[in-house]
């Protein structure tokens, strides 16, 4: 029986793409933006079709909501703040899609990929845990909401601080509990020893990874070309 896990895209590839996207998203024209958005959806579909479908639905919902908001209401005041935040979320959605891909990797795969870049071990572990546990805390939040429903407790807009406390305190408790479990797991795996680590997953880059990075470089090139034409 083989323990080798075949990955369509490696964590290092997704990390490089996220850096590329970040460097051009905020000043790119719509052509590059749509290209990066569609490409990130395509990569997410290759890794996790179910998650890709949900991301597309969320994007359509946000995009439609922003369009309707701008047509019906006068954008100013607090409504203008909501509208601006919505635009920022939509603008950064290609990055959210890549982050959705990153959360599909387990911690060992992410750490092993980051180590190939010769980054400090503490940084590799910290970044890996942060990326991996984003979905877990979303699940924790859903559990808290279900627990409040059972107790017939709901968010009260007239008491915002008290309502936030009902979610924040259990989340802090969950964070400490998760931290204890992770500490035990990392010590058991000998994470603190300064020696060469191995991985069951094959993390060597393939033609798929190089092709994805070439597309990312292409987006950067197009964005620079568009700026030079102005």
Order of alpha helices (4+ residues) and beta strands (2+ residues): alpha-alpha-alpha-alpha-alpha-alpha-alpha-alpha-alpha-alpha
